[in-house]
Amino acid sequence: MKTANGFSVAPERDADWLRASWRETVRSVLITEQRAFSANVLSVLAIAAAVLFLANPEAYVLPLIMRVLALVGAHMSYNHLRRQIDTGRSLEPALRILSIMLFFGGMSWAYLLLPSLAQPLNEPLRLLIAAGTITGVGLIVTMTAPLREQTFAFMIGFLLTLFVALYLYAGDALLPYAIGTTALVIGVSMFAFATAQQRSVSADMLVENRRLNEDLADALAQAEFLAKHDPLTGLYNRRALFEYGLVDGQTQDIAHLLLVDLDHFKNINDTYGHDMGDKALIEASKLMRDALRAYGEGYHFAARLGGEEFCVFLDEPDAERALVFAEDLREGLAMLHEVIGLPSGATSASIGMGPHDRGSTIDESLRRADAAMYDAKTEGRNRVRQVDR
């Protein structure tokens, strides 16, 4: 986005922007988790298969059960969060549940690691299981890092369980195990949070691009609207009437065209100001629009030709019914002063009505309606005059 002097400035990050960026960040974690779930399942199966070749596989039974329960619970929590984000609901309750499940997940990884730390040199396969466990922990931290509270919950569950177990059973090996594990977790966390920052930036850029696309779409829609509509009243404009073939949509072989001119409009502008004049034009347009909407089936529309002059297209072949509509419209415009707060008699309209044949040009029909409207003006205004072919 550029300022008037041509310098680029960053779009303002309002509360909605930040909320959308956060939701996109969460969505990126959910996508990663969904893709990684099968890999997590395979890792548990691989560890379970490796355990079968150890001298005491029973030491891994409870840790593996706990790991499976934690894996299923976390996946269900992610799915719950996915439903919340897809339906546009608040994410906070689902994120709190996920924190609890990830805390339990961290505990399960630590519990799975502990048997591998007991006499690992006697059975080298234990080292492979431990390496797989540590790798799993690192991948979980990297995956969830954009969700800092949930990642910390996972790390606390892992470290707390590991340190308590080491304190109770490791003896002299407590210090090296604790230092090594802590250093490893810190290293993985630093990498994970650096990656998470980039993912947050990507989410922010996604929201920015989405907003720019929305702004562009709005600008194009506005430009398209202004190409066909009068900006003050919202009715079709002269260009739309003559260039876009509006009258081609008529359903009857014969329709009727009304040329409406607000009487003494200049006096309203001169006496009460242009704001009151604009108000009169807006309310007159609403009256025409509502009258056409209430008329019934057919292709009816109104257009502002310029100033205080309007064209009303009535998809009605019966001249008598069209004349009744024109008289009702005139009476409504004569009472418009009550709506906009002007004295009685301040508003009225002269209306000329003529036929329009399907397939004929709008110019000739407008000329006939204009001649009838001129008769209404010369005969004293505030009246309807019609002309035949």
C-alpha positions as CSV (number, residue, x, y, z in Angstrom):
1,M,0.0,0.0,0.0
2,K,1.3,3.5,-0.9
3,T,0.8,6.9,0.6
4,A,0.1,10.0,-1.3
5,N,3.8,10.8,-1.6
6,G,4.5,7.4,-3.2
7,F,6.2,5.7,-0.2
8,S,5.1,2.2,0.6
9,V,3.7,1.5,4.1
10,A,2.8,-1.7,5.7
11,P,-1.0,-2.3,6.1
12,E,-2.3,-1.8,9.6
13,R,-2.5,-4.9,11.7
14,D,-5.8,-4.6,13.5
15,A,-7.3,-7.0,16.0
16,D,-9.1,-8.9,13.2
17,W,-5.8,-9.2,11.3
18,L,-4.0,-10.6,14.3
19,R,-6.8,-13.0,15.0
20,A,-6.8,-14.3,11.4
21,S,-3.0,-14.6,11.4
22,W,-3.1,-16.6,14.6
23,R,-5.8,-18.9,13.2
24,E,-3.7,-19.5,10.1
25,T,-0.7,-20.3,12.3
26,V,-2.8,-22.9,14.2
27,R,-4.1,-24.2,10.9
28,S,-0.5,-24.8,9.7
29,V,0.2,-26.9,12.8
30,L,-3.0,-28.9,12.2
31,I,-2.0,-29.6,8.6
32,T,1.5,-30.8,9.8
33,E,0.0,-33.0,12.5
34,Q,-2.4,-34.6,10.1
35,R,0.4,-35.5,7.7
36,A,2.7,-36.7,10.5
37,F,0.1,-38.8,12.4
38,S,0.8,-41.9,10.3
39,A,4.6,-41.4,10.9
40,N,4.0,-41.2,14.6
41,V,2.0,-44.5,14.5
42,L,4.8,-46.2,12.5
43,S,7.4,-44.9,15.0
44,V,5.5,-46.6,17.9
45,L,5.2,-49.8,15.9
46,A,8.9,-49.7,15.1
47,I,9.9,-49.3,18.7
48,A,7.5,-52.1,19.7
49,A,9.1,-54.4,17.1
50,A,12.6,-53.5,18.3
51,V,11.6,-54.2,21.9
52,L,10.8,-57.8,21.0
53,F,14.6,-58.4,20.5
54,L,15.6,-57.2,24.0
55,A,16.2,-59.4,27.0
56,N,13.5,-57.8,29.1
57,P,10.8,-56.5,26.7
58,E,8.3,-56.4,29.5
59,A,10.0,-53.2,30.7
60,Y,8.5,-51.4,27.7
61,V,5.0,-52.7,27.9
62,L,3.5,-49.9,30.1
63,P,5.5,-47.1,28.4
64,L,4.3,-48.3,25.0
65,I,0.7,-48.4,26.3
66,M,1.0,-45.0,27.7
67,R,2.6,-43.7,24.4
68,V,-0.3,-45.2,22.4
69,L,-2.9,-43.6,24.7
70,A,-1.1,-40.2,24.5
71,L,-0.9,-40.5,20.7
72,V,-4.6,-41.2,20.3
73,G,-5.6,-38.5,22.9
74,A,-3.5,-35.9,21.2
75,H,-4.8,-36.8,17.8
76,M,-8.4,-36.5,19.0
77,S,-7.5,-33.1,20.6
78,Y,-6.1,-31.9,17.3
79,N,-9.2,-33.1,15.5
80,H,-11.4,-31.2,17.9
81,L,-9.3,-28.1,17.3
82,R,-9.6,-28.6,13.6
83,R,-13.4,-28.7,13.9
84,Q,-13.3,-25.5,15.9
85,I,-11.2,-23.6,13.4
86,D,-13.3,-24.9,10.4
87,T,-16.5,-23.7,12.0
88,G,-15.0,-20.3,13.0
89,R,-15.5,-20.9,16.8
90,S,-13.2,-19.8,19.6
91,L,-10.0,-21.9,19.8
92,E,-9.2,-21.3,23.4
93,P,-11.1,-24.2,25.0
94,A,-9.7,-26.6,22.4
95,L,-6.2,-25.3,22.9
96,R,-6.5,-25.8,26.7
97,I,-7.5,-29.4,26.1
98,L,-4.6,-29.8,23.7
99,S,-2.2,-28.5,26.3
100,I,-3.3,-31.2,28.7
101,M,-3.0,-33.9,26.2
102,L,0.5,-32.7,25.1
103,F,1.6,-32.6,28.7
104,F,0.5,-36.2,29.0
105,G,2.3,-36.9,25.6
106,G,5.5,-35.5,27.0
107,M,5.2,-37.7,30.0
108,S,4.7,-40.7,27.7
109,W,7.8,-40.0,25.7
110,A,9.9,-39.7,28.9
111,Y,8.4,-42.9,30.3
112,L,9.3,-44.6,27.0
113,L,12.9,-43.3,27.2
114,L,13.6,-44.5,30.7
115,P,14.0,-48.2,30.0
116,S,16.5,-47.5,27.3
117,L,18.7,-45.6,29.7
118,A,19.1,-48.6,32.0
119,Q,22.4,-50.4,31.0
120,P,22.3,-49.2,27.3
121,L,25.8,-50.5,26.6
122,N,24.8,-54.1,27.4
123,E,22.2,-54.0,24.6
124,P,23.0,-51.6,21.9
125,L,19.5,-51.8,20.5
126,R,18.5,-49.8,23.5
127,L,20.6,-46.9,22.2
128,L,18.6,-47.1,18.9
129,I,15.3,-47.0,20.8
130,A,16.5,-44.1,22.8
131,A,17.7,-42.2,19.7
132,G,14.3,-42.9,18.1
133,T,12.6,-41.6,21.2
134,I,14.6,-38.4,21.3
135,T,14.0,-37.9,17.6
136,G,10.3,-38.3,18.2
137,V,10.4,-35.7,21.0
138,G,12.3,-33.3,18.7
139,L,9.8,-33.7,15.9
140,I,6.8,-33.1,18.2
141,V,8.5,-29.9,19.5
142,T,9.2,-28.7,16.0
143,M,5.7,-29.4,14.9
144,T,3.9,-27.7,17.8
145,A,6.4,-24.8,18.2
146,P,4.1,-22.1,16.8
147,L,1.7,-23.0,19.7
148,R,4.1,-21.9,22.4
149,E,1.9,-22.7,25.5
150,Q,1.1,-26.2,24.2
151,T,4.8,-26.8,23.3
152,F,5.9,-25.7,26.8
153,A,3.3,-28.1,28.2
154,F,4.7,-30.9,26.2
155,M,8.3,-30.1,27.3
156,I,7.4,-29.7,30.9
157,G,5.6,-33.1,30.9
158,F,8.7,-34.7,29.3
159,L,11.4,-33.1,31.5
160,L,9.4,-33.3,34.7
161,T,8.8,-37.1,34.2
162,L,12.4,-37.7,33.1
163,F,14.0,-35.8,36.0
164,V,11.8,-37.3,38.7
165,A,12.5,-40.8,37.3
166,L,16.2,-40.1,37.1
167,Y,16.3,-38.7,40.6
168,L,14.6,-41.8,41.9
169,Y,16.5,-44.4,40.0
170,A,19.6,-43.1,38.2
171,G,21.8,-42.5,41.2
172,D,25.3,-41.3,40.2
173,A,24.1,-41.0,36.5
174,L,21.6,-38.3,37.4
175,L,23.8,-35.3,36.7
176,P,25.2,-36.3,33.2
177,Y,21.7,-37.6,32.1
178,A,20.1,-34.4,33.3
179,I,22.7,-32.1,31.7
180,G,22.7,-34.0,28.4
181,T,18.9,-34.2,28.1
182,T,18.5,-30.5,29.0
183,A,21.1,-29.4,26.5
184,L,19.4,-31.6,23.8
185,V,16.0,-30.2,24.6
186,I,17.3,-26.6,24.5
187,G,19.0,-27.1,21.2
188,V,15.9,-28.7,19.6
189,S,13.7,-25.9,21.1
190,M,15.8,-23.1,19.7
191,F,15.6,-24.6,16.2
192,A,11.9,-25.3,16.6
193,F,11.0,-21.8,17.7
194,A,13.1,-20.2,14.9
195,T,11.2,-22.3,12.5
196,A,7.9,-21.3,14.2
197,Q,8.7,-17.7,13.7
198,Q,9.0,-18.2,10.0
199,R,5.7,-20.0,10.0
200,S,4.1,-17.1,11.8
201,V,5.5,-14.7,9.2
202,S,4.1,-17.0,6.4
203,A,0.7,-16.9,8.1
204,D,0.8,-13.1,8.4
205,M,1.7,-12.8,4.7
206,L,-1.2,-15.2,3.8
207,V,-3.6,-12.9,5.7
208,E,-2.1,-9.8,4.0
209,N,-2.4,-11.3,0.6
210,R,-6.0,-12.4,1.3
211,R,-6.9,-8.9,2.4
212,L,-5.2,-7.4,-0.6
213,N,-7.2,-9.7,-2.8
214,E,-10.4,-8.8,-1.0
215,D,-9.6,-5.1,-1.3
216,L,-8.9,-5.6,-5.0
217,A,-12.2,-7.5,-5.5
218,D,-14.1,-4.7,-3.6
219,A,-12.4,-2.0,-5.8
220,L,-13.3,-3.9,-9.0
221,A,-16.9,-4.5,-7.8
222,Q,-17.1,-0.8,-6.9
223,A,-15.7,0.3,-10.3
224,E,-18.2,-2.1,-12.0
225,F,-21.0,-0.7,-10.0
226,L,-20.1,2.9,-10.7
227,A,-19.8,2.2,-14.4
228,K,-23.5,1.4,-14.4
229,H,-25.0,3.2,-11.4
230,D,-25.4,6.7,-10.2
231,P,-23.2,7.1,-7.0
232,L,-25.7,9.3,-5.2
233,T,-28.9,7.4,-5.7
234,G,-27.8,3.9,-6.6
235,L,-30.0,3.9,-9.6
236,Y,-28.8,3.0,-13.1
237,N,-27.1,5.9,-14.8
238,R,-27.4,7.4,-18.3
239,R,-24.5,5.4,-19.6
240,A,-26.1,2.1,-18.4
241,L,-29.3,3.0,-20.1
242,F,-27.8,3.8,-23.5
243,E,-24.7,1.5,-23.6
244,Y,-25.6,-1.6,-21.7
245,G,-28.9,-2.4,-23.4
246,L,-31.0,-2.4,-20.2
247,V,-34.3,-2.3,-22.1
248,D,-33.4,-5.6,-23.8
249,G,-34.5,-7.4,-20.8
250,Q,-38.2,-6.6,-21.2
251,T,-40.6,-9.5,-21.3
252,Q,-43.6,-7.9,-23.1
253,D,-43.7,-6.8,-26.7
254,I,-44.8,-3.4,-25.6
255,A,-43.5,-1.6,-22.4
256,H,-43.8,2.0,-21.2
257,L,-41.2,4.6,-20.5
258,L,-41.7,7.4,-18.0
259,L,-39.6,10.5,-18.0
260,V,-39.7,12.1,-14.5
261,D,-38.5,15.6,-13.8
262,L,-38.6,17.0,-10.3
263,D,-40.3,20.5,-10.4
264,H,-38.5,23.6,-9.2
265,F,-35.6,21.5,-8.0
266,K,-33.2,24.5,-8.4
267,N,-35.3,26.3,-5.8
268,I,-34.7,23.5,-3.3
269,N,-30.9,23.8,-3.8
270,D,-30.9,27.6,-3.7
271,T,-33.3,27.9,-0.7
272,Y,-32.4,24.9,1.5
273,G,-28.9,24.0,0.3
274,H,-27.4,21.3,-1.8
275,D,-27.5,18.8,1.0
276,M,-31.3,19.1,1.0
277,G,-31.3,18.8,-2.7
278,D,-29.3,15.6,-2.5
279,K,-31.6,14.3,0.1
280,A,-34.6,15.0,-2.2
281,L,-32.9,13.1,-5.0
282,I,-32.1,10.1,-2.8
283,E,-35.6,9.9,-1.3
284,A,-37.2,10.3,-4.8
285,S,-35.0,7.4,-6.0
286,K,-36.1,5.2,-3.1
287,L,-39.7,6.0,-3.8
288,M,-39.3,4.9,-7.5
289,R,-37.4,1.8,-6.5
290,D,-40.0,0.8,-3.9
291,A,-42.9,1.5,-6.3
292,L,-41.3,-0.7,-9.0
293,R,-40.6,-3.5,-6.6
294,A,-44.2,-3.4,-5.4
295,Y,-45.6,-3.3,-8.9
296,G,-45.3,-7.0,-9.5
297,E,-43.7,-9.3,-12.0
298,G,-41.9,-8.0,-15.0
299,Y,-38.6,-6.3,-15.9
300,H,-38.8,-2.8,-14.3
301,F,-36.1,-0.4,-13.4
302,A,-35.3,3.3,-12.8
303,A,-32.3,5.3,-14.0
304,R,-31.1,8.8,-13.2
305,L,-30.3,10.6,-16.4
306,G,-28.7,13.6,-14.8
307,G,-29.6,16.4,-12.4
308,E,-33.2,16.0,-11.3
309,E,-34.3,13.9,-14.4
310,F,-35.1,10.2,-14.1
311,C,-36.3,7.5,-16.4
312,V,-38.6,4.7,-15.3
313,F,-39.0,1.6,-17.4
314,L,-42.2,-0.2,-16.8
315,D,-42.5,-3.7,-18.4
316,E,-46.2,-3.2,-18.8
317,P,-48.1,-3.4,-22.1
318,D,-51.3,-2.0,-20.8
319,A,-51.3,1.8,-21.2
320,E,-54.1,2.3,-18.6
321,R,-52.2,0.4,-15.9
322,A,-49.0,2.2,-16.7
323,L,-50.8,5.5,-16.4
324,V,-52.2,4.5,-13.0
325,F,-48.7,3.7,-11.9
326,A,-47.4,7.1,-13.2
327,E,-50.2,8.9,-11.3
328,D,-49.4,7.1,-8.1
329,L,-45.7,7.9,-8.5
330,R,-46.5,11.6,-9.1
331,E,-48.7,11.6,-6.0
332,G,-45.9,10.0,-4.0
333,L,-43.3,12.6,-5.2
334,A,-45.8,15.4,-4.4
335,M,-45.8,14.2,-0.8
336,L,-42.0,13.8,-0.6
337,H,-41.7,17.1,1.3
338,E,-43.1,15.3,4.4
339,V,-40.3,12.7,4.2
340,I,-37.4,15.3,3.9
341,G,-38.9,18.0,6.1
342,L,-39.8,20.7,3.6
343,P,-42.9,22.9,3.5
344,S,-46.0,21.7,1.6
345,G,-45.8,22.1,-2.1
346,A,-42.0,22.2,-2.1
347,T,-41.8,18.9,-4.0
348,S,-43.6,17.7,-7.1
349,A,-42.8,16.1,-10.4
350,S,-43.8,16.4,-14.1
351,I,-44.0,13.0,-15.8
352,G,-44.1,12.1,-19.5
353,M,-45.1,8.6,-20.5
354,G,-44.8,6.9,-23.9
355,P,-44.6,3.3,-25.3
356,H,-41.5,1.3,-26.0
357,D,-41.6,-1.5,-28.5
358,R,-39.4,-4.6,-27.9
359,G,-36.2,-4.4,-30.0
360,S,-36.5,-0.7,-30.7
361,T,-33.9,1.8,-29.6
362,I,-34.2,3.7,-26.4
363,D,-33.6,7.1,-28.1
364,E,-36.9,7.3,-29.9
365,S,-38.9,6.2,-26.9
366,L,-37.2,8.7,-24.7
367,R,-37.9,11.5,-27.2
368,R,-41.6,10.6,-27.1
369,A,-41.6,10.6,-23.3
370,D,-39.7,13.8,-23.2
371,A,-42.3,15.5,-25.5
372,A,-45.0,14.4,-23.1
373,M,-43.0,15.6,-20.1
374,Y,-42.6,19.0,-21.7
375,D,-46.4,19.1,-22.1
376,A,-46.7,18.4,-18.4
377,K,-44.3,21.2,-17.6
378,T,-46.0,23.8,-19.9
379,E,-49.4,22.9,-18.5
380,G,-48.5,23.8,-15.0
381,R,-46.3,21.0,-13.7
382,N,-47.1,18.3,-11.1
383,R,-49.0,16.2,-13.6
384,V,-48.7,13.2,-16.0
385,R,-49.0,13.4,-19.7
386,Q,-48.8,10.6,-22.2
387,V,-48.1,10.3,-25.9
388,D,-48.9,7.5,-28.3
389,R,-46.6,6.3,-31.1
